[in-house]
């Protein structure tokens, strides 16, 4: 829906241009969700969300220990089944997963190699402006890994559109209002390479799948 009133202090015509450009980039760049004939633009923010650099680094540093923990839990099936059985009694989704895991492991593991693709979601918690912001984990997802590719595309979209809205000759007469809207946005405009770090999810996931396939071929004696 077209913007007809100011949004977060930004003029309506500038927000409308941002909305139209964002939808166009999503269509061209594949920032879409859905299946079959129902394909729609993925919900997203028009501007990148300011995130403290030290918390970003902390989230990256936590990836390896959290992923290692999940891997160890997944391999300790007796403990995992016992720990989730009470949840499965009241949750059908967990119950189906538990039944599937028990059935598979009852036949014996066919190979030792496993590939895990995990997504850890974080939010910033700050009770008052005077408090230091804290990194809080909301979810560690071991099933829905599809958003890795969308995250990469969203990062690329912001890096492409933000300079377009604020740099001549494509910028509008209200571009200065976007620059002055937030110090973090101004920093991203002036130093996009530093303030808008590139998202490498696609390469990482593809590399993991390729490595797992190579191990499978090594184990089975397959080729090609």
Backbone torsions as a table, in degrees:
resi	resn	phi	psi	omega
1	UNK	NA	133.9	-176.4
2	UNK	-64.0	143.3	177.5
3	UNK	-80.5	124.3	179.7
4	UNK	-116.3	-7.7	179.2
5	UNK	-132.3	158.2	177.6
6	UNK	-56.3	144.9	179.2
7	UNK	-124.1	119.1	179.2
8	UNK	52.9	36.4	177.8
9	UNK	85.4	-1.5	179.1
10	UNK	-97.1	141.5	-178.0
11	UNK	-60.0	147.7	-176.4
12	UNK	-61.1	-39.3	-177.9
13	UNK	-67.8	-34.6	176.7
14	UNK	-68.7	-43.7	178.6
15	UNK	-63.0	-38.4	179.4
16	UNK	-64.8	-41.6	177.1
17	UNK	-63.3	-41.5	178.4
18	UNK	-61.6	-40.2	-179.9
19	UNK	-64.9	-46.1	-178.7
20	UNK	-64.6	-45.1	179.4
21	UNK	-63.2	-38.3	179.8
22	UNK	-64.8	-45.4	178.9
23	UNK	-62.4	-39.2	178.8
24	UNK	-64.7	-43.7	179.7
25	UNK	-64.8	-39.3	179.7
26	UNK	-61.2	-41.7	179.9
27	UNK	-65.9	-42.7	-178.4
28	UNK	-75.8	-39.3	-174.6
29	UNK	-87.9	-4.1	177.8
30	UNK	78.1	24.3	177.0
31	UNK	-84.3	70.2	-170.0
32	UNK	-132.0	158.9	174.4
33	UNK	-133.7	158.6	178.7
34	UNK	125.1	-173.1	-179.6
35	UNK	-154.3	159.1	179.3
36	UNK	55.1	-124.3	-176.4
37	UNK	-91.2	-0.5	-176.9
38	UNK	-106.5	81.4	179.4
39	UNK	-113.7	126.4	-178.9
40	UNK	-134.1	157.7	174.9
41	UNK	-60.1	138.0	177.8
42	UNK	-68.8	137.9	175.9
43	UNK	-57.9	134.8	-177.6
44	UNK	-158.1	169.1	176.3
45	UNK	-91.9	147.0	177.1
46	UNK	-69.9	-30.7	-178.7
47	UNK	-122.3	150.0	176.0
48	UNK	-64.8	142.9	-177.6
49	UNK	-83.3	127.2	179.4
50	UNK	-61.9	131.5	-176.9
51	UNK	-137.5	124.9	-179.0
52	UNK	-56.0	132.6	-176.0
53	UNK	-59.4	-36.7	-177.8
54	UNK	-69.3	-31.8	177.5
55	UNK	-75.2	-33.6	174.6
56	UNK	-61.8	-45.3	178.2
57	UNK	-64.4	-37.4	178.4
58	UNK	-64.3	-42.8	178.7
59	UNK	-62.3	-40.6	177.9
60	UNK	-64.3	-41.4	-178.2
61	UNK	-67.1	-27.8	-178.9
62	UNK	-79.1	-13.2	-174.7
63	UNK	-58.8	-48.1	-175.8
64	UNK	-65.5	-50.7	179.6
65	UNK	-63.3	-38.1	178.2
66	UNK	-66.1	-43.9	-180.0
67	UNK	-65.4	-37.8	177.6
68	UNK	-64.9	-39.9	178.3
69	UNK	-61.6	-45.4	179.9
70	UNK	-62.7	-40.5	179.8
71	UNK	-62.9	-43.1	179.9
72	UNK	-66.0	-39.2	178.1
73	UNK	-64.9	-43.0	-178.4
74	UNK	-62.6	-28.3	-179.2
75	UNK	-85.7	-18.1	177.6
76	UNK	-93.7	72.8	-169.8
77	UNK	-66.4	-34.0	179.2
78	UNK	-60.7	-47.8	178.8
79	UNK	-64.0	-43.3	-177.1
80	UNK	-63.0	-44.0	179.9
81	UNK	-63.8	-43.3	179.8
82	UNK	-66.2	-37.2	-176.7
83	UNK	-72.1	-28.4	-176.3
84	UNK	-100.9	-5.9	-176.2
85	UNK	-62.5	-40.0	-179.7
86	UNK	-66.7	-33.6	177.0
87	UNK	-69.4	-41.8	179.9
88	UNK	-61.3	-23.2	-179.8
89	UNK	-67.6	-22.9	-177.9
90	UNK	-121.3	-5.8	-177.8
91	UNK	-125.6	115.4	-174.6
92	UNK	-65.1	-37.4	-179.1
93	UNK	-62.4	-49.1	177.7
94	UNK	-63.3	-37.2	179.3
95	UNK	-61.3	-41.7	179.0
96	UNK	-66.8	-41.3	178.2
97	UNK	-63.6	-41.7	179.7
98	UNK	-63.4	-45.1	179.8
99	UNK	-63.1	-40.6	179.0
100	UNK	-64.8	-44.7	-179.9
101	UNK	-63.5	-42.9	179.8
102	UNK	-64.8	-39.3	179.9
103	UNK	-66.5	-42.0	-179.3
104	UNK	-66.2	-45.7	-176.6
105	UNK	-74.6	-19.1	176.1
106	UNK	-67.4	-26.4	179.3
107	UNK	-85.0	-10.1	-179.5
108	UNK	93.9	140.2	-179.7
109	UNK	-67.7	133.6	-178.7
110	UNK	-85.7	-18.7	179.2
111	UNK	-157.8	157.4	-178.0
112	UNK	-87.0	-23.6	-176.1
113	UNK	-77.4	136.1	176.6
114	UNK	-137.8	147.1	176.4
115	UNK	-116.4	127.8	175.9
116	UNK	-116.9	131.7	174.7
117	UNK	-120.6	107.9	-171.0
118	UNK	-114.1	153.6	176.2
119	UNK	-128.8	120.6	-179.6
120	UNK	-108.1	123.5	-177.2
121	UNK	-102.9	135.1	-178.3
122	UNK	-128.5	154.1	170.2
123	UNK	-134.5	160.5	176.9
124	UNK	-93.7	128.9	176.5
125	UNK	-110.5	123.5	178.4
126	UNK	-144.6	104.2	-172.9
127	UNK	-63.9	-43.7	177.8
128	UNK	-137.5	159.8	178.2
129	UNK	-57.6	-24.6	-179.3
130	UNK	-79.8	-18.2	-179.2
131	UNK	-81.6	148.1	175.2
132	UNK	-70.7	137.1	178.5
133	UNK	-67.5	141.8	-178.9
134	UNK	-118.6	146.9	175.7
135	UNK	-87.2	122.5	-178.6
136	UNK	-122.5	124.9	177.9
137	UNK	-79.2	127.0	179.7
138	UNK	-92.4	-39.0	-175.1
139	UNK	-161.4	144.8	169.5
140	UNK	-119.1	107.0	-170.1
141	UNK	-99.3	126.7	-179.4
142	UNK	-109.8	7.6	-177.8
143	UNK	-118.9	-51.4	-174.3
144	UNK	-90.2	92.1	-179.4
145	UNK	-104.9	5.1	-174.9
146	UNK	-67.3	-23.4	-176.6
147	UNK	-72.8	-6.1	175.5
148	UNK	-59.1	-45.2	-179.3
149	UNK	-70.2	-36.6	178.1
150	UNK	-66.7	-37.1	178.5
151	UNK	-61.5	-41.8	178.4
152	UNK	-62.9	-44.9	-178.7
153	UNK	-66.3	-38.0	179.1
154	UNK	-64.1	-41.2	177.7
155	UNK	-62.5	-43.5	178.9
156	UNK	-64.5	-38.6	-179.4
157	UNK	-63.6	-46.8	179.4
158	UNK	-62.3	-41.1	-179.3
159	UNK	-65.1	-30.2	-179.8
160	UNK	-81.9	-44.2	-171.2
161	UNK	-81.7	-34.2	-175.7
162	UNK	-58.8	-48.4	176.0
163	UNK	-64.5	-32.2	-179.6
164	UNK	-62.9	-35.1	-178.4
165	UNK	-80.9	-13.8	-170.8
166	UNK	-126.5	-1.5	-174.7
167	UNK	-121.9	135.0	177.0
168	UNK	-62.9	149.9	3.9
169	UNK	-93.1	3.1	-172.8
170	UNK	-86.7	-15.1	-173.6
171	UNK	-74.0	158.6	178.4
172	UNK	-94.5	175.4	179.8
173	UNK	-67.8	-15.5	179.8
174	UNK	-96.3	10.2	-175.8
175	UNK	-58.9	-35.1	-178.6
176	UNK	-63.3	-26.9	179.1
177	UNK	-71.5	-32.1	176.1
178	UNK	-70.6	-41.1	177.8
179	UNK	-63.3	-38.3	-177.9
180	UNK	-86.1	-1.5	-176.5
181	UNK	-68.2	-34.5	-177.3
182	UNK	-155.5	134.6	175.4
183	UNK	-57.4	-35.2	179.8
184	UNK	-66.0	-39.9	178.3
185	UNK	-67.0	-40.8	177.4
186	UNK	-60.3	-41.1	178.0
187	UNK	-64.9	-37.8	179.2
188	UNK	-68.2	-32.9	177.7
189	UNK	-68.8	-43.8	-175.5
190	UNK	-77.5	-33.6	-177.4
191	UNK	-135.5	67.8	-175.7
192	UNK	-61.5	-32.0	-179.6
193	UNK	-65.3	-33.5	-179.6
194	UNK	-88.5	-40.0	-172.8
195	UNK	-90.8	-17.9	177.1
196	UNK	-120.9	76.4	-176.6
197	UNK	-60.8	142.0	-178.6
198	UNK	-70.0	138.8	179.5
199	UNK	-93.6	121.6	-176.8
200	UNK	-104.4	25.3	-176.3
201	UNK	-59.1	-44.8	-175.6
202	UNK	-60.0	-47.7	-179.6
203	UNK	-64.8	-39.5	-179.3
204	UNK	-64.5	-45.2	-179.7
205	UNK	-67.7	-44.2	178.5
206	UNK	-62.0	-40.2	178.1
207	UNK	-64.3	-38.3	178.4
208	UNK	-65.6	-42.9	178.4
209	UNK	-63.6	-40.0	179.2
210	UNK	-65.8	-41.2	179.3
211	UNK	-65.5	-40.4	178.7
212	UNK	-64.7	-39.7	178.9
213	UNK	-65.9	-39.5	178.2
214	UNK	-63.1	-40.4	177.8
215	UNK	-65.5	-38.0	178.7
216	UNK	-63.6	-44.2	179.0
217	UNK	-64.7	-38.2	177.7
218	UNK	-62.9	-40.4	-177.2
219	UNK	-72.7	-38.1	-176.1
220	UNK	-92.9	-8.0	-177.9
221	UNK	77.4	15.7	179.5
222	UNK	-78.1	170.1	179.3
223	UNK	-144.3	171.2	177.2
224	UNK	84.8	NA	NA
